[in-house]
Amino acid sequence: MVTAPATTVACAMSSAAVVRVVAHDLLQTPGMPVKSAVFFQWLNTMGKETTSTVGQTTTKDGKKVPPPKKGMVKTLIGLVGTLLLLIMALIAYVVLFVYKPEPKVLKKTGLISTTVLFRHGARAPVDIKNDTMLQQFPNGPGEVTEIGLENTYKLGRFLGKRYVDGGFLRSPPLSKQLYFRSRSNNRCLICGGLVGSAMWSSDSDPHFTPIPLYAQEKNDMILTHRDNCALEKTRLSKKCGRDPPSMDNWSEYEGFVYECIGLDKETNLFKDKDDFARVEGLIQADQNGITMPKWFVDNRKEIYKIYNKLYDFIVGVNEFHQPAVLRLKQGVFMQTLLDNLQKQYDEYKDTGQVAKRKFTAYSTQDWLIMAFLEALGASTAALDGTMPQYNALIIVELSESEGGTGIVEVFYKANHEAELKDITSSVRGCSKSPCPLATFVGCCDDYKVKDSKQDCDAST
């Protein structure tokens, strides 16, 4: 229940009480003229228990107070009128500038469309240097592991229970309702297909259901970004005093950034950038349940903290937040999503439905999820300074409110086991959940772009 603030209640004091307080204070003023003192003494008796006779007023304790003269009565009327005007002005100020009623919560009547963005399942390290490690990852370097496949299937079942069992999508699947899109690497393609199939599976009968899956095509920037851009080279060369290596050798690139941004001075766990270059592989092994050496176990928290900070810089998030970098990383995806939401709602208003692709799923990687959440303004609410886990999931649902307007909700699920968390109110400009569609599509003008070439070519 919304209640008025204490200031408003204070304004409801009777004018007589206010006048009495003022009169009492004035009586204490040194050097008060005798006539004025008599007037204010009489004024101070207002509202007290009194008895009256002709020509005088007597209080309960027997003190006689002479009546005011006619001039004093006029002064009293003027004073009371002034006080009433002040009280009315104060009430108006409180109502207009202090009192803030809670915004009305929009209630949804039906789901119109859904867009999901998820990270692939657990994978092997990309750089495996010995046969012992290779034996622990029989699917090969960089490929999805058995644990990754199992948990990705569970993610698909979660989506199936929400959208297939709930009746939003037809069973068996109707291809025109769906659009599954994947990065063109094995781990994303495999996980995209597995999630789609699992949506139409069941816990008792995990059968395979084919769904159409579209891969990234040449010059397609929705799920990737331009490489070797002047923006990123200049960003590092200005900070480090030398040019960075190519991202093609990712471990070497991470080692360079590690020294460049001074992380080597924040820890003594790694002697140099070459020693740090193996951290990514160690973290992948740890996240796959491999038994780790004692030094890693003892320093796990510090290792993850250092690596998270390195990745924050590369993606341009948290303390390294930079709109130009975020546009480069996820600007095309953001533009595509916001445009699609508006088009889908316009179609729904015209025809009563979204005829094609009312469920869109993107199989992608951690950096895009990080960049997108940061651009939305919801990174802290979802990640709290960490990196997205395997099978992390973002859901964007478009619905219609009871008032006939478009509304949007954004949810985050940290992994295949985590609870779904509503992060809508953290989106830029959205103070409540659901968020009006008009507000949501205007949330991120500084972070969306149709073509990232201009940002790529920029030298900061």
Secondary structure, DSSP 4 states (H G I P E B T S, - for coil): -----HHHHHTTS-HHHHHHHHHHHHHTSTT--HHHHHHHHHHTTTTS-EEEETTEEEETTS-EEPPPPHHHHHHHHHHHHHHHHHHHHHHHHIIIII--PPPPPPPEEEEEEEEEEEE---B--S---SHHHHHH-TT-TTSBPHHHHHHHHHHHHHHHHHHTTTTSS-SS--GGGEEEEE-SSHHHHHHHHHHHHHHT--SS--------EEEP-TT--SS---SS-HHHHHHHHHHHSSPPPPTTSHHHHHHHHHHHTTGGGS-SS-SSHHHHTTHHHHHHHHHTTPPPPHHHHHTHHHHHHHHHHHHHHHHT-GGG--HHHHHHHHHHHHHHHHHHHHHHHHHHHHHSS--S-SEEEEEE-HHHHHHHHHHHT-HHHHHTTSPPPTT-EEEEEEEEETTS-EEEEEEEE-SSSSPPEE-GGGSTT--SSSEEHHHHHTTTGGG--S-THHHHH---
